[in-house]
Amino acid sequence: MKKTRMIILSALLVMLALAMSACGSKTETGEMSGKLTEAMENSIVVDAGGQSTEFITEDSTVYYLGNTDHLTLNDEIRVEYHTKGSKSYADVITLEKHVEEELTFTGVISDVNDERVTVTGNSLTVEFIKNGDTSIGGDMSKGDEVEVVYTGNLSEYPVAKSIKIVKEKEEPKQQTVSGI
């Protein structure tokens, strides 16, 4: 009889422990829309009206990006998520409004043709796409220092919106011998 009570008491303690651990890892779901303010390797931060929330992204996170293939800081996004403890995990990220920010890159032209211009600056060489919308200020040639206003990602052939010559390449002056 005493042995039966011990077994019942042990079983009750195990059940109580399991019930308490299940309460501590309660999973909640939610949705948040806001501006993408940070993007790291395994997480993003979304600002919704002054409240910033970090979401952990995993291999199972689903992205709906519409006509683009990437997110950019300041994009308007919606995150469907679940929480475990104090952490929020992104289940679905949907792009609501893509923001193509114009950025500037300054450097020296290392190659130029009708469709592209390659610029080296800050220990980085970038090939920019030129198109019919690209505004070009001057006759560019190798060695000119330029300022490129572009959209897109530097690692994926960004599109040049405008290219302005900051300083033309200095041609070596020919010296003449006088008195001969």
N, C-alpha and C positions, 0 to 999 in steps of 0.2 A: 504494500500500500504506500509506504514511504517512497519507494522507488518510482511508483506511478505518478505521485505528486511531483517529484523532481523532474520527471520527463515532461509533464504538462507545464510546469513552471518554466522549464528551459525552452519549450516550444513557444510559449507566450512571450518570453523575452526576445526570442529571435524574430517573431512576428512584429513586436513593438519596434525593434531596431530597424527592420525593413520598412515599416510604415514611416518612421521618423526620417530615414534617409530619402525616401521618395518625396516627402514634403520639402526637404531642403533643396532638391534639384527640380523644382517645379518649372516647367517650360511654358512661357507665355509667348503669344505672337502679336505682331503689330505691323503698322505701316507708317512711314514717315516720308514727307516730301520736303525738299530743300535744296540748297546750293552745295555742290561738292567743293569742300575747302582744302582737303588734304587727301592724297592718295599714296599709300605706302605699298610694300610688296604684298602684305596679307591683310590690309585693312584700309578703310576709307573713313573720312570724317565728313558728316553732313551737318550744315547749319540751317536750322528751321527757325527763323525769327529770333535769332540771337541765342538759341539753345543748340550747342554742338553735341553731336552724338557720334561715337566711334563704333563702326561695325566691322566685325571680323569677316573677311572674305575667304571662302574655301573653294576647293576644286568643284564642289557641288553647286556653288553660286551660279545662278542663271542670269545672263545679261541680255536685255532687249535694247538694242542701240539704234534701231531705225535705219536710216540711210548712211550712217557713219560706222566706222569700225573701232572707235576709241572714245573714251571719256576725256574731257578736258576740265581743268580746274574752273570753277564757276558755272559749270553745266548745272541745269536744273534736273534733278533726278528724284525718283520715288523708290524707296527701299521697303520691301516686304521682309520682315525679319522674325526671328525667335530669340528669346533670351534663355540663358541657363545661368543661374546665379546672378552675378552682376555684369555679365558679358552679353553683348548683343551680336548675333550672327546673321549676316545678310543671306537671305534665301533667293530673292529675286531683285535685281537692280534694273529699273526701266528709265531710259533717257527720255525726259519730257521736253527739254529745250537745250539744243546744243549751242554752245557759245564758241565761236571761232575768234579767239583773241588774236590781235595783231601784236607780234613781237618783233624785236629788232636784233639783228646780228651784224656786227661790223668786222671787216677783215680785208684781206688783199685777194684780188682775183687771181686764181691759179689756172683757170680754164674758162673759156666762154664760147658759146655757139648760139645758133638761133633759138634753141629750145631750152637751154640750161646755162647756168653760171655756177662755177665752183669757187667757193670763197673759203680762205683759211684765216682763222682768227681765234685767239684764246686757246691755242693748242688743239683746235678742232677744225676739220675740213668738212664743209657741208655743200652738197649739190642741190641747188634751188631750181625748181621748174619755172620757166618763163612762159607766159601764155598771152593771149590777146588783151587780157585785162591788166597785165603788168605794166606799170608806168616806169619808164626808163629815162633818167635824167642825164643825158650826155652819151657820148660815143665810148663805150667801155672797151678796155683792152687789158691783157694780162699785166699784172703789176699795179693796177689802179687800186686805191683803197676805196671801198664802198660801204654804204650802209644799206642793208636789205631789210625791208619791212615784210614780214611773211606771216602765214597762218599754217597750222599743222604742226607736226612733230619733227624735230630735227633729224631723227633717225629714219624717217620714212618719206623722203623727197618732199620737203615743204614747198608750198607755192609762194613765189615772190609776188607781193602786191605792188611794191615799188623798189627800185634800185637807184640810189643816188651816189654819184661820185663825190667822195669826200676829199680825195687828193689824187691827182693824176700821177702816173708813174713818171719819175724824173728820168729823162733821157740823158745819157752821159754826154757831156759837152766835148766837142772835138777841139783839140788844141792844135793850133797852127804854130809853125816855127816862123818867127819874123826875122827879117834881116837877111834872108837868103835870096 
